[in-house]
Amino acid sequence: MDSMRMARILGWAGIIPLILANLGFWKGYGVVALTLGNMYAAIILGFLGAIHWGLAMNREHSDDAPMLMMWSVIPALWGFFALWWSAPVALALLILGFIAQWFADYRINKRLNLPNWFLPLRSGLTAAVISLLGLLLLQLYAGF
């Protein structure tokens, strides 16, 4: 199996926990579903930052390496600190974190020679994650 296909399968499978968090909230598991959804989103945000660490290691002697390494830790820290707030604030902060991460990925995609499938996949997954986090926020306020 080629890396593009594997990345798509694993990437889209990675949103399953957020789908389950939404279903759990809808089915009445409120705080537990919301907490688990927020925790998973924070973990995934840190994972996405780690992509930049890996790219920096590949470019050890490049001018890009320090900035890539610096950015690589920001999403994990952002997700960690987002979890310190109330659930609605955490959701909003996590959504902002995923948007910021997409812009960082957009920037490196233009600057570095990444596979052609990288940004379209990241764009689709980011849209899905933001939608699912937004749906959790909507359920929280609308009382679904």
matplotlib code that plots the C-alpha trace (Angstrom):
import matplotlib.pyplot as plt

x = [0.0, 1.4, 2.0, -0.8, -3.4, -2.2, -2.2, -5.8, -7.0, -5.3, -6.1, -9.9, -9.9, -8.4, -11.7, -13.7, -13.1, -14.6, -17.6, -18.0, -17.7, -20.5, -22.7, -21.9, -22.9, -26.1, -26.9, -26.7, -23.1, -22.5, -19.5, -17.7, -18.1, -17.2, -14.1, -12.9, -13.5, -11.5, -8.7, -8.5, -8.5, -5.6, -3.7, -4.2, -3.2, 0.1, 0.5, 0.1, 2.8, 5.2, 5.1, 7.1, 9.6, 10.1, 10.6, 13.1, 15.1, 15.2, 16.6, 19.1, 21.5, 18.8, 17.7, 14.1, 15.0, 14.9, 11.5, 10.1, 11.3, 9.9, 6.5, 6.4, 5.9, 3.3, 0.3, 0.9, 1.3, -1.8, -3.8, -2.6, -3.5, -6.8, -7.8, -7.4, -10.4, -14.1, -15.4, -16.8, -13.7, -11.5, -13.5, -13.1, -9.4, -8.9, -10.7, -8.4, -5.5, -6.5, -6.9, -3.5, -2.0, -3.5, -1.9, 1.4, 1.0, 0.0, 3.1, 5.5, 3.8, 4.6, 8.1, 9.2, 8.8, 6.0, 4.0, 1.2, -1.4, -0.4, -2.2, -5.5, -5.6, -4.8, -7.4, -10.1, -9.2, -9.0, -12.4, -13.8, -12.2, -13.3, -16.8, -17.0, -15.6, -18.1, -20.9, -19.9, -20.0, -23.4, -24.7, -23.4, -25.2, -28.3, -28.9, -29.3]
y = [0.0, 3.4, 6.1, 8.4, 5.7, 4.8, 8.4, 8.8, 5.7, 6.5, 10.2, 9.7, 6.8, 9.4, 11.4, 8.4, 9.4, 12.9, 11.3, 9.1, 12.1, 13.8, 10.7, 10.2, 13.8, 13.4, 10.2, 11.8, 11.2, 15.0, 15.8, 12.5, 12.7, 16.4, 15.8, 12.8, 14.8, 17.7, 15.5, 13.6, 16.9, 18.2, 15.0, 15.2, 18.9, 17.8, 15.0, 17.5, 19.7, 16.7, 16.6, 19.8, 18.2, 15.3, 17.7, 19.7, 16.5, 15.8, 19.4, 19.5, 21.8, 24.0, 27.5, 26.0, 23.6, 26.0, 27.5, 24.0, 22.8, 25.8, 25.5, 21.7, 22.2, 25.0, 22.9, 20.5, 23.4, 25.0, 21.9, 21.3, 24.9, 24.7, 21.9, 24.1, 26.2, 25.3, 22.9, 25.6, 27.8, 24.7, 23.8, 27.3, 27.3, 23.9, 25.0, 28.1, 25.7, 23.5, 26.6, 27.9, 24.5, 24.4, 27.8, 26.5, 23.4, 25.6, 27.6, 24.6, 22.9, 26.0, 26.3, 22.6, 19.9, 17.9, 15.2, 16.6, 14.8, 16.4, 19.7, 18.4, 15.7, 18.1, 20.5, 17.9, 16.5, 20.0, 20.9, 17.7, 18.2, 21.8, 20.8, 18.0, 20.3, 23.0, 20.4, 19.6, 23.3, 23.6, 20.6, 22.1, 25.4, 24.2, 21.4, 18.7]
z = [0.0, -0.9, 1.7, 0.3, 0.6, 4.1, 5.2, 4.0, 5.7, 9.0, 8.8, 8.3, 10.9, 13.3, 13.4, 14.7, 18.3, 17.7, 15.9, 19.0, 21.3, 19.4, 19.5, 23.2, 23.9, 21.9, 23.7, 27.1, 28.2, 28.3, 30.4, 29.8, 26.0, 25.9, 28.1, 26.0, 22.8, 24.1, 25.3, 22.0, 20.0, 22.2, 21.6, 17.8, 17.8, 19.5, 16.9, 14.1, 15.6, 15.7, 11.9, 12.0, 14.4, 11.9, 9.0, 11.1, 11.8, 8.0, 7.5, 10.3, 8.5, 6.9, 7.9, 8.2, 11.0, 14.0, 13.0, 12.3, 15.7, 17.5, 15.9, 16.6, 20.3, 20.1, 19.2, 22.1, 24.5, 23.0, 23.5, 27.0, 28.1, 26.3, 28.6, 31.6, 30.7, 30.8, 28.1, 25.8, 26.0, 25.5, 22.4, 21.0, 21.8, 20.2, 17.0, 16.9, 17.4, 14.4, 12.3, 13.3, 12.6, 9.1, 8.3, 9.6, 7.4, 4.4, 4.9, 5.1, 2.2, 0.0, 1.3, 1.5, -1.1, 0.6, -1.2, -3.4, -1.3, 2.0, 2.0, 0.4, 3.1, 5.9, 4.6, 4.5, 8.0, 9.5, 8.1, 9.6, 13.0, 13.2, 12.2, 14.8, 17.5, 16.4, 16.6, 20.2, 21.0, 19.3, 21.2, 24.5, 24.0, 22.1, 24.6, 22.0]

ax = plt.figure().add_subplot(projection="3d")
ax.plot(x, y, z, "-o")
ax.set_aspect("equal")
plt.show()
